[in-house]
Amino acid sequence: MKELRRKDRAITEEEAIAILHKTEYGVLSTVTDSGNAYGVPLNFCIIDHCIYFHCAVEGQKIDNIKQNTSVSFCVVGNTEILPDKFGTRYESVIVSGEVEEVFDMNKQNALEGLLHKYSPGFIDKGIKYIEGLREKTRVFKITIKKLTGKARKQ
């Protein structure tokens, strides 16, 4: 894998993790069994330096993961068009890693992590919601193998 081309825009791992924590959604990229790229936007949370997401019990991304557990995940944080500079102020993170399904307490912890990120004012109601849909939901973990982030700050 090539290194970051614009090294002057590289950000630290801590800054990249902070962007992952605050970003609302990311794009998971997988490969189909015929070798085609497939990207899907999804909600996620970070727990112990891993990315967790939930989904239905079947679908294209699950089929792709069964064939190849190597994935890419990217997010775009804050952006601002700079018309007079013909550019954009931005921050972004790209993760490469391995994905696997999680179960039992790992699944519960991930679902609660999503709840805390997206519905912090409704924890009790959210716990009941999770209980009702636990069997209709699958949860996956991306173990981060490589993380790069960059930003144009000016």
Secondary structure in CASP SS format (residue, H / E / C, confidence):
PFRMAT SS
TARGET T0000
AUTHOR 0000-0000-0000
METHOD secondary structure of the structure
MODEL  1
M C 1.00
K C 1.00
E C 1.00
L C 1.00
R C 1.00
R C 1.00
K H 1.00
D H 1.00
R H 1.00
A E 1.00
I C 1.00
T C 1.00
E H 1.00
E H 1.00
E H 1.00
A H 1.00
I H 1.00
A H 1.00
I H 1.00
L H 1.00
H H 1.00
K H 1.00
T C 1.00
E C 1.00
Y C 1.00
G E 1.00
V E 1.00
L E 1.00
S E 1.00
T E 1.00
V E 1.00
T C 1.00
D C 1.00
S C 1.00
G C 1.00
N C 1.00
A E 1.00
Y E 1.00
G E 1.00
V E 1.00
P E 1.00
L E 1.00
N C 1.00
F C 1.00
C E 1.00
I E 1.00
I E 1.00
D C 1.00
H C 1.00
C E 1.00
I E 1.00
Y E 1.00
F E 1.00
H E 1.00
C E 1.00
A C 1.00
V C 1.00
E C 1.00
G C 1.00
Q H 1.00
K H 1.00
I H 1.00
D H 1.00
N H 1.00
I H 1.00
K H 1.00
Q H 1.00
N C 1.00
T C 1.00
S E 1.00
V E 1.00
S E 1.00
F E 1.00
C E 1.00
V E 1.00
V E 1.00
G E 1.00
N E 1.00
T E 1.00
E E 1.00
I E 1.00
L E 1.00
P H 1.00
D H 1.00
K H 1.00
F C 1.00
G E 1.00
T E 1.00
R E 1.00
Y E 1.00
E E 1.00
S E 1.00
V E 1.00
I E 1.00
V E 1.00
S E 1.00
G E 1.00
E E 1.00
V E 1.00
E E 1.00
E E 1.00
V E 1.00
F C 1.00
D H 1.00
M H 1.00
N H 1.00
K H 1.00
Q H 1.00
N H 1.00
A H 1.00
L H 1.00
E H 1.00
G H 1.00
L H 1.00
L H 1.00
H H 1.00
K H 1.00
Y H 1.00
S C 1.00
P H 1.00
G H 1.00
F H 1.00
I H 1.00
D H 1.00
K H 1.00
G H 1.00
I H 1.00
K H 1.00
Y H 1.00
I H 1.00
E H 1.00
G H 1.00
L H 1.00
R H 1.00
E H 1.00
K H 1.00
T C 1.00
R E 1.00
V E 1.00
F E 1.00
K E 1.00
I E 1.00
T E 1.00
I E 1.00
K E 1.00
K E 1.00
L E 1.00
T E 1.00
G E 1.00
K E 1.00
A E 1.00
R E 1.00
K C 1.00
Q C 1.00
END
